[in-house]
Each structure stands twice: as structure tokens, then as C-alpha cells.
Amino acid sequence: MGVVDNLLRARAEYERREWLAAFGTLSDLDADALDGDDFLRLATAAYLTGRTNDSIHALQRAYQLHVDAGDPLAAIRSAFWLAQTLLFSGESVVGGGWVARAQRLLEDVPGDVVERGYVLVAVTLRHVFAGEFPAAARCADEVSDYGRRFGEPDLTAMGLCVQGRLAMYSGRVREGLALLDEAMACISTGGVSTMFVGHIYCAMIEACQEVSDLGRAETWTMALTTWCADQPGLVMFTGQCAVHRGQLMRMHGAYDAALEEFELAVHRYTAAETSTAAGLALAERGDVLRIRGAYDEADRAYHAALACGHEPQPGLALLWLARGRIAAALGAARRLIAETKNSVHRSRILPAAIEILLAAGAFEEAADLGDELSRISATFGCAALRAMAGHARGCIALARDDHAAAITELRLAARIWSELDAPYEAARCRVAIGRALRALGDEESARSDLTAARRAFAQLGAVPAERATTELLHPAKPCGLTARELEVLRLVAAGHSNPEIAATLVLSEKTVARHLSNIFTKIDVTSRTAAAAFAYERHLS
């Protein structure tokens, strides 16, 4: 085939969204045979097949060819895509330089043209990445307006998407979700280009996960999966799609499948030259491994996430708690609460922080956060978050010996989790219900709930939870511990020193040391940390 035939074939492959084929054909052609628009096609195909650096080089060639041809509007489009690619790649300084170059070119363009709207997208993103949300919101409004006035679906959808995320971060979650739904409606009616579609899908699903709107997250994740599958050779966006599939599989208790998705996501992020994003997949992997009791593997996954620049909290703090490192978990939880101001992000931290505070005996502090979580869940209106708040309120009531109130809250939470097909979370509620029923003297009902929870944990392979529930089903003093030894063990688990335990129980320090020696022998541990882990796993703390 001749050069012209190959060029026509490449353009046809591009239109059919056969990205790998289009990239290969365009790359094989002599650069002198390509015009500015062909380099834009090459850049898009390179980006979507995970070749970010190749995409940037092609965009630079497209920009220069458009400038040389005296086509400033086309040059502005090339500069916009360069800025967009660099900003999403974390190159904010260089990306900002291309935004400035596009703005300078616009100064010489008369009248109001749609390219001004595209440049505003890059300006908006620059504000978002800098945390300048009010300025970003003003720009997003303008982007949407350009989209409507010029009939550009890309701008309309992108503007709505950013408006929705920013509305959520300002506390208007229901309004933000409605705007995101409108952005997705733009996509479903067609006309939005592939590059914008991918970013909007991922932003939408990420937003749903942030506020625990798992129903929306599942709907759009399945749509994104289909969209990715329809494009041969697509690499970009498939990593995030795998993460979101894994998150849903984890919720549904399909842990093996979830781990496979997270591993796939890491490979896809690496192939797409966005290894920083792999940190999220590694942190999610750590969460699943922690639930299954593979603590060493979970620890490695969390630290690999840290190496990628992603802080795997609150999962890492919950791992410390599971291993009996209550002081470390408590310190992390309090730091996260102090640092996190936005209600959306706080909603992701509060459930774990409350669990840690209760385990440490900080009941009033936990109760304050429980009230906050309840207020947030009522404002957001998302079912999973309501279930989290109900579980937290139930556990707080249980810690306060208000067992009847605990049962009411926990049964409501368990029902929501069951409706969402979240077996692990539903079983956790049933364990707490069993403890409350036992405290009220209803042993038969308590055993019924605990047995059902243990069966669920066994089916899921959630070993620590299954082991702890088994201990609850055999409530005789664990390992032959006396009542006094149980009191000492609970105080050890709460992080108290021997002198503090002696003062609390009105004993001598020598007696406390003797009790500790007996406890270590009976439960077969050699350290206070291991003893605290034993108490936490069996709900003795």
C-alpha cells in the first residue's frame, strides 16, 4: 500500500476507535506525511494505549504544524490537549505553561470562539489540582456555558462534571450527584469525545465511592466496563475501571475476584505510565488482605501504596488495631480526623476512627464522631453511609450498655447492608447484635445471630472475624482466664501501663505483673501487643 492508502487506513481505524491499530499505522508513516490533525490523532491513540510520552511529543508536533500553517485556533486546541495531558500526569508546572501559551494565542483571536471554552477546561483543572475550589467553580460554570452556547457536548459534559464534584466538596452532595447524572446523560446521548468520556466516567465513579453511593457506583462501573471493552487496545482508564470493579466485588464479598482486579489495575496503571495511581489499587488490596487475616501481606500492600505516594489510611490504622497496636491506631485516627476538614473525605474516615476509639476506650470521643457521621449521612442521603452511621451508633450504644438502643440501630444497619448485598458488613452488625442480646439475657437469640455471622465470615474467608465470633459463641472465660485476669487484659488492650492498672484495680504492681504472667501463659502470647490483639479479636477490650 502507498503512503496515501496507509494514511486513509489510519484515519479509518481512528474513527472506528481501534486505537492500537491507529497508533501502529500512524507511527509507521513518515512524519512528513502527517499534517497537524494527523498528529492530533496519533497523540490521542498514543494516550489511550498508555503511551503518554509519545502522546506529548505528537501534540507538540501538532501544535507547531498548526502554528506554521497560520491556524491559531487549531494550535490552541493542540496547546489545550497538551495542558490537559500534562495536568492529569501530575506535571502541573509544565501544564500551566501550555495553558498560558494557549491564552496568549487567544489574545490575537477576535470574537468569542469555542476554543476559549476548551482553554477554560485546562484553567479549571489547574485550579482544582491547586485546591482553589471557588475559582475552579467559577471556571466550570463558564465551561458549561460555552458548551451550551456553541453546541459542544465535550464542554457541557466536562463543565457539569466539575460543577458536580465541587458542589459535593462544598457540602451540597445531592446537588452534586444530580449534576454528575446530567453529565452522564450527555455521554449517553453521544457526541462526547473519547478522551472526555473516559475522564468523566472515572470522575463520576470516584465521586460515588467517596460518598458511599454504591448503587450509582455499580451502575456506572458496569457502563465503563462495557465502554472500555468496545475499544480494542484501550489501556488508559482501564486501570481505574479495574479498581472500581474490585471495590464493588469487595463489597459483595467476592474477595478472590477483587484481588485479581486490583492486581490488574496495578499492571494497567504501570502500562499507562501512571504508576502513582497504582497506590490506590495497592491500598484496596491491603484492605481485602486485612479482612482475610493475611496481615503480613496486607502490610506489604499498604507500604507499597505509600511508596507510590498514596496514604493507605484508614486501612493501615485498622491493621495496627487488628494486631493489637492500639496506641498506634489511635494516634493515626486522631491525626486523620484533625487533618481532614471536608465532609466528603471525613465520611471515609469516621467509621474506622470510631471503631478505633471504641477499642481504645475513648467512648465520649467516639460518640461525638458518631453524631457527626449521622449528620453527614442524613445530608448525603446515601444508603451505605446510613448503614455505616447506624453501625457506629449501635456500637457506641453497646459500649454505653444501652443494649436496647444498640439492637435497634444495628438491625437497621444490617438490613441496609443486606439490601446492598454486602455480607461482611451485615455479619459485623449481627455480631454486635448478638453481644447486645446476650447482655440483655436473651442467650438463644444471641447465639442465633452469632451463628449466622460466623457462617457468613467462614464463607467469605474472613478468618479473624470468624475466629472472634467463634470465641463469642463459647463465652466461658477464654483460655481459663479468671475474672480479675480479664479485667487486667482489658486494661492492657486499652493501652494502660502496669502502674495505671494497679491504680485502677486497687492492686499492687507486683500483683498486676503476676496476673500478666498468668495471662500470657494461658493465651500463649509473649508480649502486651499480642495480648491486646487477642483481646481485640475476641471483643474483650
Stockholm file with secondary structure:
# STOCKHOLM 1.0

chainA/1-541         MGVVDNLLRARAEYERREWLAAFGTLSDLDADALDGDDFLRLATAAYLTGRTNDSIHALQRAYQLHVDAGDPLAAIRSAFWLAQTLLFSGESVVGGGWVARAQRLLEDVPGDVVERGYVLVAVTLRHVFAGEFPAAARCADEVSDYGRRFGEPDLTAMGLCVQGRLAMYSGRVREGLALLDEAMACISTGGVSTMFVGHIYCAMIEACQEVSDLGRAETWTMALTTWCADQPGLVMFTGQCAVHRGQLMRMHGAYDAALEEFELAVHRYTAAETSTAAGLALAERGDVLRIRGAYDEADRAYHAALACGHEPQPGLALLWLARGRIAAALGAARRLIAETKNSVHRSRILPAAIEILLAAGAFEEAADLGDELSRISATFGCAALRAMAGHARGCIALARDDHAAAITELRLAARIWSELDAPYEAARCRVAIGRALRALGDEESARSDLTAARRAFAQLGAVPAERATTELLHPAKPCGLTARELEVLRLVAAGHSNPEIAATLVLSEKTVARHLSNIFTKIDVTSRTAAAAFAYERHLS
#=GR chainA/1-541 SS CCHHHHHHHHHHHHHTTCHHHHHHHHHHSCGGGCCHHHHHHHHHHHHHTTCHHHHHHHHHHHHHHHHHTTCHHHHHHHHHHHHHHHHHTTCHHHHHHHHHHHHHHHHTSCSCCTHHHHHHHHHHHHHHHTTCHHHHHHHHHHHHHHHHHHTCHHHHHHHHHHHHHHHHHTTCHHHHHHHHHHHHHHHHTSCCCHHHHHHHHHHHHHHHHHTTCHHHHHHHHHHHHHHHHTSTTCCTTHHHHHHHHHHHHHHTTCHHHHHHHHHHHHHHHHHTTCGGGHHHHHHHHHHHHHHHTCHHHHHHHHHHHHHTTCCCTTHHHHHHHHTTCHHHHHHHHHHHHHHCCCHHHHHHHHHHHHHHHHHTTCHHHHHHHHHHHHHHHHHHCCHHHHHHHHHHHHHHHHHTTCHHHHHHHHHHHHHHHHHTTCHHHHHHHHHHHHHHHHHTTCHHHHHHHHHHHHHHHHHHTCHHHHHHHHHHHSCSCGGGCCHHHHHHHHHHHTTCCHHHHHHHHTCCHHHHHHHHHHHHHHHTCSSHHHHHHHHHHTTCC
#=GC SS_cons         CCHHHHHHHHHHHHHTTCHHHHHHHHHHSCGGGCCHHHHHHHHHHHHHTTCHHHHHHHHHHHHHHHHHTTCHHHHHHHHHHHHHHHHHTTCHHHHHHHHHHHHHHHHTSCSCCTHHHHHHHHHHHHHHHTTCHHHHHHHHHHHHHHHHHHTCHHHHHHHHHHHHHHHHHTTCHHHHHHHHHHHHHHHHTSCCCHHHHHHHHHHHHHHHHHTTCHHHHHHHHHHHHHHHHTSTTCCTTHHHHHHHHHHHHHHTTCHHHHHHHHHHHHHHHHHTTCGGGHHHHHHHHHHHHHHHTCHHHHHHHHHHHHHTTCCCTTHHHHHHHHTTCHHHHHHHHHHHHHHCCCHHHHHHHHHHHHHHHHHTTCHHHHHHHHHHHHHHHHHHCCHHHHHHHHHHHHHHHHHTTCHHHHHHHHHHHHHHHHHTTCHHHHHHHHHHHHHHHHHTTCHHHHHHHHHHHHHHHHHHTCHHHHHHHHHHHSCSCGGGCCHHHHHHHHHHHTTCCHHHHHHHHTCCHHHHHHHHHHHHHHHTCSSHHHHHHHHHHTTCC
//
